């Protein structure tokens, strides 16, 4: 289906293709298990000799339909839903890294992901080196080691709103024989498809724009099918050597372009179990049906508000790549010509205290630990999501101590500006 239709149509039509007499709308398969006629049928499923459903921790028809839609939107060969965006990023990296391995990552990623990579995965024996994504190819390449297994970045960083040079990162990764993994949460496949620029794996926190209504936590891992694991077989033994837990099956031999995503499903999800519930997948699908309608409105509103903020005398700085004054404007024109996202980073004259006072003055706009849904909301990362970091670590992660993250919703833009205006005016 992905070859025939535009992204707008895929949002509505992809994933679920009912047969005669089946529900037109994707149903919730709210069952842990599935029936078979013979023991042999079940055995063939457990040996991966046939595809089918037997236990929801591994696969579920509702989840698979939604994963298929996301894969189609990104232009990938397959996808897997996870219980959260954090789980998606962990699975994406852990699928090709094990104890003793190393990977390289942009330093300006979401604070939760930064902590996952820097602290928790280190406890598993997997080390991560963080690099300045804006540095030269030569500088970033210095971070690579013989045991480096992937390069990771975000299309649009959270919360700094920096734009990744995907082609540059892809060149660096491929020159070292490793895949590029890109978290495409903020741009969504409506505004950017990283596979078209050389990325190999894409992740999402579906909690954000894909769901769009702040109802369900979830994530997704999407495989392009483009990375040649066999060409770098020694680096990726988990994919290119026998898996004894499946009678010596070799994923690249058995599944070809689907090797990576199949291993993630039948091995990692089997053992770690961070599944998305079928009901959450159902609600995510409803969000995806309007993703192509909501994203332009988010971007249109955010552009107007960014311009308004930039002209305000009490605003010290604004980071939004739709502004011509922005250092990422040219990259945004290349990768995000139809708009980026609805998230703006800015700072007021003053320090943390002024940022906190401003947020406390807001009336319609709520302070929440969330971003990228229909309602406008605000957060001060230094006080909230990134409060475990020192000021030095905040700056390294691209988060100024005075940074306010404004997630612009789809309300009337004049109402949003009015609330921001009255809140700024009250700041002493």
Buried (B, 14 or more C-beta within 10 A) or exposed (E): EBEEBEBEEBBBBBBBEEEEEEEEEBBBBEBEEBEBEEEEEBEBBEEBEEEEBBBBBBBBBBBBBBBBBBBBBBBBBBBBBBBBBBBBBBBBBBBBBEEEBBBBBBBBBBBBBBBBBBEEBEEEEBBBBBBBBBBEEEEBBEBBBEEBBBBBBBBBBBBBBBBBBBBBBBBBBBEBBBBBBBBBBBBBBBBBBBBBBBBBBBBBBBBBBBBBBBBBBBBBBBBBBBBEBBEBBEBBEBBBBEBEEBEEBBBBEBBEBBBBBBBBBBBBBBEBEBBBBBEBBBBBBBBBBBBBBBBBBBBBBBBBBBBBBBEBEEBBBBBBBBBEEBEBBEBBEBBBEEBBBBBBBBBBBBEBEBBBBBBEBBEBBEBBEBBBBBBBBBBBBBBBBBEEBEEEBBEBBBBBBBBBBBBBBBBEBEEBBEBBEEBBEEBE
